[in-house]
């Protein structure tokens, strides 16, 4: 099926921010009083969904907005060192050339995303819906669909976490999952995304044939 709108997650989907996240996580844990983890446990957590991760780290749900705001501040500080995955710029250009609308729905801040994308790539994005709560993406996606004038069945939401698949299902859109992000491919496949992408180049070909 040809989609009229592709809604991307950002961190772990377009931006290769896993190394940055691992580098700041224990600093944030110390500040907000949840459990610190070593690299081996962090890798193991990739095989669990978001609610299980929050529980395993001992993060109270009421602290999530505070933690998210702090993480956005750290991302603003470090945005210059966070790269895009190779091929993302060409993929965004291909979507634009095929007349497909592009949106980004993310927990990150729009200014941070624009800085990582750079001005040329940011100009290829039609809509940004940012500062989504950890489990609040569905509302942002609904707003993007309304603004774009696109039915849910004409859109696909592409991300690297279980919550991205769940948000797509909640609004009635297709779900695309990527193999290169935070969650393991096995975990994502177990949640039955509409499409599973092994490479950025393959995603470009399938979304914009």
C-alpha positions as CSV (number, residue, x, y, z in Angstrom):
1,X,0.0,0.0,0.0
2,X,1.2,3.5,-0.8
3,X,0.9,5.8,2.3
4,X,0.1,9.5,2.0
5,X,1.8,10.3,5.4
6,X,4.7,8.8,7.2
7,X,5.0,9.7,10.9
8,X,8.4,9.1,12.3
9,X,9.7,8.7,15.8
10,X,13.0,10.5,16.1
11,X,15.5,9.1,18.7
12,X,16.5,5.6,17.7
13,X,14.6,5.8,14.4
14,X,16.1,8.7,12.5
15,X,18.8,9.7,15.0
16,X,21.4,7.3,16.3
17,X,21.2,8.5,19.9
18,X,21.5,5.1,21.7
19,X,25.1,5.8,22.7
20,X,24.2,9.2,24.0
21,X,21.3,7.8,26.0
22,X,23.5,5.2,27.6
23,X,26.1,7.8,28.5
24,X,23.6,10.0,30.4
25,X,21.2,7.5,31.9
26,X,23.0,6.9,35.2
27,X,23.5,10.6,35.7
28,X,19.8,11.1,35.4
29,X,19.2,8.1,37.6
30,X,21.3,9.6,40.4
31,X,19.5,12.9,40.1
32,X,16.0,11.5,40.2
33,X,16.5,8.6,42.5
34,X,16.0,5.5,40.3
35,X,18.2,2.5,39.8
36,X,21.5,2.8,37.9
37,X,22.4,0.0,35.4
38,X,25.5,-1.2,33.7
39,X,25.9,-1.7,30.0
40,X,24.9,-5.4,30.2
41,X,21.7,-4.7,32.0
42,X,20.9,-1.8,29.7
43,X,21.3,-4.2,26.7
44,X,19.0,-6.7,28.4
45,X,16.3,-4.0,28.9
46,X,16.1,-3.6,25.2
47,X,14.2,-6.8,25.1
48,X,11.4,-5.5,27.4
49,X,8.6,-3.1,26.7
50,X,8.5,0.4,28.0
51,X,6.3,-0.2,31.1
52,X,8.5,-3.1,32.1
53,X,11.6,-0.9,31.8
54,X,10.1,1.8,33.9
55,X,9.2,-0.8,36.6
56,X,12.6,-2.5,36.4
57,X,14.4,0.8,37.0
58,X,12.1,1.8,39.8
59,X,10.9,5.0,38.3
60,X,7.7,6.4,39.8
61,X,5.3,7.4,37.1
62,X,4.8,10.8,38.6
63,X,8.5,11.5,37.9
64,X,8.4,10.7,34.2
65,X,7.5,14.3,33.1
66,X,10.3,15.7,35.2
67,X,12.8,13.2,33.8
68,X,11.7,13.7,30.2
69,X,12.1,17.5,30.6
70,X,15.6,17.0,32.0
71,X,16.5,14.6,29.2
72,X,15.4,17.2,26.7
73,X,17.7,19.7,28.3
74,X,20.6,17.3,28.1
75,X,19.8,16.6,24.5
76,X,19.8,20.3,23.7
77,X,23.3,20.5,25.3
78,X,24.6,17.5,23.3
79,X,22.6,17.8,20.0
80,X,25.7,18.6,18.0
81,X,27.2,15.2,18.8
82,X,24.1,13.1,17.9
83,X,24.2,11.8,14.3
84,X,21.5,10.7,12.0
85,X,21.6,7.1,10.8
86,X,23.3,6.8,7.4
87,X,20.8,7.2,4.6
88,X,18.1,9.2,6.5
89,X,18.7,12.3,4.5
90,X,18.3,10.5,1.2
91,X,15.2,8.7,2.5
92,X,13.5,11.9,3.5
93,X,14.3,13.4,0.1
94,X,12.8,10.4,-1.6
95,X,9.6,10.7,0.4
96,X,9.3,14.4,-0.5
97,X,10.0,13.6,-4.2
98,X,7.2,11.1,-4.2
99,X,4.7,13.6,-2.8
100,X,4.5,11.8,0.6
101,X,4.0,14.0,3.7
102,X,6.4,13.6,6.5
103,X,5.9,14.2,10.2
104,X,7.9,13.6,13.4
105,X,6.2,12.8,16.6
106,X,8.7,12.6,19.5
107,X,9.3,13.0,23.2
108,X,12.3,15.2,22.3
109,X,12.0,18.9,21.7
110,X,11.5,20.4,18.2
111,X,14.6,22.6,18.5
112,X,16.8,19.6,19.4
113,X,15.4,17.6,16.5
114,X,15.9,20.4,14.0
115,X,19.5,20.8,15.2
116,X,20.3,17.1,14.7
117,X,18.5,17.0,11.3
118,X,20.1,20.2,10.0
119,X,18.2,22.9,8.1
120,X,18.1,21.0,4.8
121,X,16.6,17.8,6.3
122,X,14.3,19.8,8.6
123,X,12.8,21.5,5.6
124,X,11.7,18.1,4.3
125,X,9.5,17.6,7.4
126,X,6.0,18.9,7.0
127,X,5.0,18.7,10.7
128,X,6.6,18.4,14.1
129,X,4.7,17.2,17.2
130,X,7.1,17.2,20.1
131,X,7.5,16.8,23.8
132,X,5.1,13.8,23.8
133,X,4.8,11.9,27.1
134,X,6.3,8.5,27.4
135,X,2.8,7.0,26.7
136,X,1.2,10.0,25.1
137,X,2.1,9.7,21.5
138,X,-1.4,8.6,20.3
139,X,-2.8,12.1,21.0
140,X,0.0,13.8,19.1
141,X,-0.5,11.4,16.2
142,X,-4.2,12.2,16.0
143,X,-3.5,15.9,15.9
144,X,-1.0,15.4,13.1
145,X,-3.5,13.4,11.1
146,X,-6.1,16.1,11.4
147,X,-3.6,18.8,10.4
148,X,-2.5,16.8,7.4
149,X,-6.0,16.0,6.3
150,X,-5.1,12.3,6.1
151,X,-7.1,9.3,7.3
152,X,-5.5,7.0,9.8
153,X,-5.6,4.2,7.2
154,X,-3.6,6.4,4.8
155,X,-0.7,6.8,7.3
156,X,2.1,4.7,8.8
157,X,3.8,5.4,12.1
158,X,7.5,4.3,12.1
159,X,9.4,3.8,15.3
160,X,11.9,1.7,17.3
161,X,9.9,0.9,20.5
162,X,6.8,-1.0,21.5
163,X,5.0,2.2,22.4
164,X,5.3,3.3,18.8
165,X,3.5,0.2,17.6
166,X,0.9,0.6,20.3
167,X,0.3,4.3,19.5
168,X,-0.2,3.5,15.8
169,X,-2.7,0.8,16.7
170,X,-4.6,3.2,19.1
171,X,-5.3,5.6,16.2
172,X,-5.9,3.0,13.5
173,X,-2.8,3.7,11.5
174,X,-0.3,1.2,10.2
175,X,2.8,0.6,12.3
176,X,6.4,0.3,11.0
177,X,9.2,-1.0,13.2
178,X,12.9,-0.6,12.6
179,X,15.6,-3.1,13.4
180,X,18.3,-0.5,14.4
181,X,16.8,1.3,17.3
182,X,16.4,0.8,21.1
183,X,14.1,-2.2,21.3
184,X,15.3,-5.6,20.0
185,X,14.0,-6.8,16.6
186,X,12.6,-9.9,18.4
187,X,10.5,-7.8,20.8
188,X,9.2,-5.5,18.0
189,X,8.3,-8.5,15.8
190,X,6.4,-10.1,18.6
191,X,4.1,-7.0,18.6
192,X,3.1,-7.6,15.0
193,X,4.0,-4.3,13.2
194,X,2.5,-3.8,9.8
195,X,5.9,-3.5,8.2
196,X,9.4,-4.3,9.6
197,X,12.4,-2.5,8.2
198,X,15.9,-4.1,8.3
199,X,17.7,-1.1,6.8
200,X,17.1,2.6,6.2
201,X,17.6,2.1,2.4
202,X,15.0,-0.7,2.4
203,X,12.6,1.5,4.4
204,X,12.9,4.2,1.7
205,X,12.2,1.8,-1.1
206,X,9.1,0.3,0.6
207,X,7.6,3.6,1.8
208,X,8.3,5.4,-1.5
209,X,8.4,2.9,-4.3
